[in-house]
Amino acid sequence: MSKFYEIKDEKVIFYVKAQPNSSKNKIAGLYGDNLKINIKAPAVEGAANKELIKFLSKTFKVSKSDIIIKGETSKRKQIIMPLNEKIENFLKEFND
């Protein structure tokens, strides 16, 4: 089982491959050991990262200020956010 996430101290760390300039924002599935997320915004001046934070905030009901992105200029990022029930349910879908 590939591990596209880690859980540490009530936080989840997602290993993400971001795909900017997509037709819509969506979680596209697993891409090796990464979670592939399509983002509409282009990778210009942090626009895709802002859009990614907004999308994850909405998807997982986490406040935008609680989402941390490491590797901002890289296509492969670490996204750290508080673990909640919505995220736990999402992770269960992959572990079944």
N, C-alpha and C positions, 0 to 999 in steps of 0.2 A: 504494500500500500504506500503510495507516494504521500509524503507529508508536505502539504502546501501551507501548513499552519503549525503554530506552537501555542500552548497555553502556559502562561507564566503569571503568577501573582494577580489573578482575576483579570488578566488582560489576554487578548488573543493577538498573535502576530501572524498576519497573512503574508505569504510570499507571492507577489503578484507580478504578472507580465501585463503591462498596460499596452493597449492597442489604440493609439489616438486616431483621429480622423475617421471614426467608424460611422455607420449610418445611424446607430442609436446606442445609448448607454445600456449595457447589459453584462451580466456575468456569463461568459461564453463557455465556461467549463474548465477542465484541467488541461494544462499544457506542460507536460513533464511534471516537475515538482513545483509548479507554479499554478496559481489560479489566474486564468486569463480573463481580463476585464476589458471590454470594448468601451471606449469613451468617444463621444461625438466631437469634443473640442480638439483643436490641433495642439501639437506639442510646442507651442510658442508662448514665451514669457509666462510659463507656469499655468497657462489656461487649462491644459489637460489635468494637471494636478488639482486645481480648484474644482473642476467638474467631477473628478474622481471622488474627492472628499464629499461633495454635495450628493453624489449618487450613493455612496456608501452610507452616509448619514441618513438618507431617506430609506434605503433598503433595509438597514439594520436598526433603525430608530436610535441612533447614537448622535449626540450633539456634535456639530462640526468641530468645535474647539477640543473635543476629546480624541480626535483622529490625528495620528502622527504619521507622516510619511518619511521614510528614510530612503535615500537614493533618488532624490527628486529629479535629477537630470538623466537618470538611467531608465531603461525600459523595464528592468527588473527592480522592483521596489519591495520594501518591507512596510507593511501598513499595520500600525499598532492601535488598538482601540479596546475599550472596556468590554469584557465578556458580558453578554446579556442573553436572555432566553431566545431571542430571535436568532442570534449568532449560533447558539447551541443547537437549535433546531436545524439551521442551515448545515452545520457540520455533521449532524446525524445523518442527513440525506446522503452524504458522501461515504459515511462509515458503514452503512447498511449493506 
